[in-house]
Amino acid sequence: MVMDDTAILHSERHRTNFLTNLLGYMGWFMVIIAIPIGATGTGRWIDVPILLAFGFALAGSHWFLAPKRYNVFDKELVIAYGRPRQKVIAFDDIEELEVRRHALGAEIRVHRRAAKSFSLQPWNPRRFHESLQDALNRHRGAG
């Protein structure tokens, strides 16, 4: 799906938790540490490929699976992951928004018409929910 309008109505960072970031950074650390081990030959022949494989797996999964930013446009919500990956959800596909509060803050549950529901964890859930709900209401009122 191609975005119709390029003007972002609201943008909010994802509220990443410490463990998610730690896994991504640990992956890059494993890749970096494998280079001197391989160059000096201090490790066994199996050490470098294992470090590289696990390091790239951790760093890659953090890059492609952890959201970085949520962008609200006139007709869609875009969840930006590591470049170039993004997920575009058209407002016509959104059935309902629900705010769930819990011990770690709040999350916004997006119920879709044709697909599974999913959760958003923006940095400021209240502000993001208001902006997204306003954009949805304007879209539905115009359509």
Order of alpha helices (4+ residues) and beta strands (2+ residues): beta-alpha-alpha-beta-beta-beta-beta-beta-beta-alpha
